[in-house]
């Protein structure tokens, strides 16, 4: 492996390219910030539609008596489970 010493002139050229690239992206960043700010101000200043309020929706409430009528009696459930377990 060869170790090469970099002379000062070559070092300055490499550093100058890096500084030029950094300055370029700094300008692009500032232009992007300005552009996004202008676009957001423009979009937020435009009007937007207002719709009528939706109709009130009443919840479908099931009474307790309806639920108790729908439940299976315990004896029938136990019989059904016993039949299932026998097979």
N, C-alpha and C positions, 0 to 999 in steps of 0.2 A: 504494500500500500504506500502510495507516494503522498507526502504532505507538501502542498504547494503554498507558497507565501503569496498573498494577494497584495498587489501594490496599491498605493493610495488612490491613484487615478481610477483604477477599476472599481475600487470600493466606493468612491464617490458616485460613479455612474450607476452602480447597483442601488445605492441609497436614493439617488435622484429619481430613478424609475419608481421606487416604492413610494416616495413622497408625491410624485405626480399621480400615481394611481389612487393614493389616499385622498388627495385633494379632489380628484374627479368624483369619487364616490361620496365625498362630503357634499359637493354641489348637487349631486343627484338626490341625496337624502333631503336636503333643504327644499329642493324643487318638489319632491314628493310630499313633504309636509304641507307646503303651500297649496299644492293641488288638492290634496285630501281635505284641507280646511275649506277651501272655496267650494268644492263639490258638496260637502256636508252642509254648509250654510245655504247653498242653493236648494238642495233637496229638502231641508227642514223648513225653508221659507215658503215652499209651494203648499197649496191647499190640499186637503185630503177629504174624501167623502165621509159623510155621516149617515148612517143607516138608522131606520126606525128600530126602537127597542123590540126585542123578540117577545112574543106573548108569554105570559106567566104559565109555567107548567106546574100543575098540581101533582104532587107525588102520589103514586099508586100505593095507598096504604091498605094492607091486608089486616083485617081484624083478627083477634086471637081466636074467636069462635070458628072462623074459617080454617085456621091452621089446625085446631084440635080435631075438626071433622076430617081433615085430610090425613092425619096421622094414622099409622097402622096400630091396631091394638097390640099390646105387648105379647099376649098369648099367641097370636097369629105369627108374629115375628119370631118368637122362640121356636115354634113348630117349623117354620120355614128354615131357620138356621140349623135345627136338628136334622132335618131332611138333607140339607146340603152336606153337612158333616158326615152323614152316614154313607154317602156315595164316594 
